[in-house]
Amino acid sequence: MVDASASTHRHGALAEAKGVLAQVFDDAYRQRARLALLTASGSGPIWQCHGLKASAALQPWLEALGAGGGTPLLAALAEADDWLRQRARRYPQEAQRCLVFTDGRLKSLEGVAPLACPALLLDMEMSPIRLGRARTLAAALGAEYQHLEDLPRA
């Protein structure tokens, strides 16, 4: 899940996240993993793909990914959680993992609940003054937390 709201465009956060996503796509391709990709920007979440095998077809989408509008992240989290639960019922042998790319700039965490699978929240907040809301969101989701700046560089 990628938070592509206007706040993630500032200070190069989305560009940094796109580099990490490119690596995730490459790793998923080598492992023949399936991906579901949900973006949260503008008026609501938008599914880019549902459970498809990772392929080079994701590269044009990644290159075109831009940011703008509001942060419908809470709606995206709820939608992703529903999808993960349905997928787990349909394919119980699949191991699931949810990656959430966000700067955590939400007005409220009301209604946030742990996700249906192990999750990692990658904090995209790059501004000089950081609010630290992504760490709080990770805790509410029951997710591991890591800042993009702390990831090992390839």
C-alpha positions as CSV (number, residue, x, y, z in Angstrom):
1,M,0.0,0.0,0.0
2,V,1.4,3.4,-1.0
3,D,0.3,6.7,0.5
4,A,0.5,9.0,-2.6
5,S,-1.0,12.0,-0.9
6,A,0.4,15.5,-1.5
7,S,2.4,15.4,1.7
8,T,4.5,12.4,0.5
9,H,5.7,14.4,-2.5
10,R,7.5,17.0,-0.3
11,H,11.3,16.6,0.4
12,G,11.7,13.7,-2.0
13,A,9.8,11.2,0.1
14,L,7.9,9.6,-2.8
15,A,11.0,9.4,-5.0
16,E,12.7,7.6,-2.1
17,A,9.8,5.2,-1.7
18,K,9.7,4.5,-5.5
19,G,13.3,3.3,-5.3
20,V,12.4,0.9,-2.4
21,L,9.3,-0.2,-4.3
22,A,11.4,-1.0,-7.4
23,Q,13.5,-3.3,-5.2
24,V,10.4,-4.9,-3.7
25,F,9.0,-5.6,-7.2
26,D,12.4,-7.0,-8.3
27,D,12.6,-9.3,-5.2
28,A,9.0,-10.4,-5.7
29,Y,9.7,-11.2,-9.3
30,R,12.7,-13.4,-8.4
31,Q,10.7,-15.2,-5.7
32,R,7.7,-15.6,-8.1
33,A,5.6,-13.9,-5.4
34,R,2.2,-12.4,-6.0
35,L,1.5,-8.8,-5.3
36,A,-1.5,-6.7,-4.6
37,L,-0.9,-3.0,-4.9
38,L,-3.2,-0.3,-3.5
39,T,-2.6,3.5,-3.7
40,A,-4.2,6.0,-1.4
41,S,-4.5,9.5,-2.8
42,G,-7.1,12.0,-3.8
43,S,-10.6,11.0,-2.9
44,G,-10.1,7.3,-2.2
45,P,-8.0,4.2,-2.5
46,I,-7.3,2.7,-5.9
47,W,-6.3,-0.9,-6.6
48,Q,-3.5,-1.2,-9.1
49,C,-3.4,-5.0,-9.1
50,H,-4.8,-7.9,-7.1
51,G,-2.7,-10.9,-6.3
52,L,-0.9,-10.9,-9.7
53,K,2.6,-12.4,-10.1
54,A,5.2,-9.7,-10.0
55,S,6.4,-8.7,-13.5
56,A,8.1,-5.9,-15.5
57,A,4.5,-4.7,-16.3
58,L,4.6,-2.8,-12.9
59,Q,7.5,-0.7,-14.0
60,P,5.5,1.8,-16.1
61,W,3.1,2.2,-13.3
62,L,5.9,2.9,-10.8
63,E,7.5,5.5,-13.1
64,A,4.2,7.3,-13.5
65,L,3.3,7.2,-9.8
66,G,2.8,10.8,-8.6
67,A,1.4,12.3,-5.5
68,G,-1.5,14.7,-4.9
69,G,-4.7,15.3,-3.0
70,G,-5.7,14.2,0.4
71,T,-4.9,11.1,2.4
72,P,-7.6,8.4,2.2
73,L,-5.2,6.1,4.1
74,L,-7.8,5.0,6.6
75,A,-10.1,3.9,3.8
76,A,-7.2,2.1,2.1
77,L,-6.2,0.3,5.3
78,A,-9.7,-0.9,5.8
79,E,-10.0,-2.0,2.2
80,A,-6.6,-3.8,2.3
81,D,-7.5,-5.6,5.5
82,D,-10.7,-6.9,4.0
83,W,-8.9,-8.0,0.9
84,L,-6.2,-9.8,3.0
85,R,-8.8,-11.6,5.1
86,Q,-10.6,-12.8,1.9
87,R,-7.4,-13.9,0.3
88,A,-6.3,-15.8,3.4
89,R,-9.6,-17.7,3.4
90,R,-9.3,-18.5,-0.3
91,Y,-5.6,-19.3,-0.3
92,P,-4.8,-20.5,3.3
93,Q,-1.4,-21.9,2.2
94,E,-0.2,-18.4,1.1
95,A,2.1,-16.5,3.4
96,Q,1.0,-12.8,3.4
97,R,2.9,-9.7,4.3
98,C,1.7,-6.1,4.1
99,L,4.0,-3.2,3.4
100,V,2.6,0.2,4.1
101,F,4.5,3.2,2.7
102,T,3.2,6.4,4.4
103,D,4.3,9.6,6.2
104,G,1.6,8.9,8.8
105,R,0.1,12.4,8.4
106,L,-3.5,11.6,9.4
107,K,-5.8,13.7,11.5
108,S,-7.0,10.8,13.6
109,L,-6.2,7.1,14.2
110,E,-9.8,6.4,15.2
111,G,-10.9,3.1,13.8
112,V,-7.4,1.8,13.0
113,A,-7.0,-1.9,14.0
114,P,-4.2,-4.4,13.5
115,L,-4.0,-5.8,10.0
116,A,-4.9,-9.4,9.1
117,C,-1.2,-10.4,8.5
118,P,2.3,-9.4,9.5
119,A,3.0,-5.9,8.4
120,L,5.8,-3.4,8.0
121,L,5.2,0.3,7.9
122,L,7.9,2.2,6.0
123,D,7.9,5.8,7.2
124,M,8.2,8.2,4.3
125,E,8.3,11.4,6.4
126,M,11.3,13.4,5.2
127,S,10.5,16.9,6.3
128,P,13.0,18.8,8.5
129,I,10.4,18.9,11.3
130,R,9.0,15.4,11.8
131,L,5.7,14.7,13.5
132,G,6.4,11.0,14.1
133,R,2.8,9.9,13.4
134,A,3.9,7.0,11.3
135,R,5.4,5.3,14.3
136,T,2.1,5.7,16.2
137,L,0.2,4.3,13.2
138,A,2.5,1.3,13.0
139,A,1.8,0.5,16.7
140,A,-2.0,0.8,16.1
141,L,-1.7,-1.6,13.1
142,G,0.5,-4.0,15.0
143,A,3.1,-3.5,12.3
144,E,6.9,-3.3,12.5
145,Y,8.2,0.2,11.9
146,Q,11.1,1.3,9.9
147,H,12.1,4.7,8.4
148,L,13.1,4.7,4.7
149,E,16.3,6.5,5.6
150,D,17.3,3.5,7.8
151,L,17.0,0.9,5.0
152,P,20.2,-0.6,3.7
153,R,21.2,0.9,0.4
154,A,21.8,-1.5,-2.6
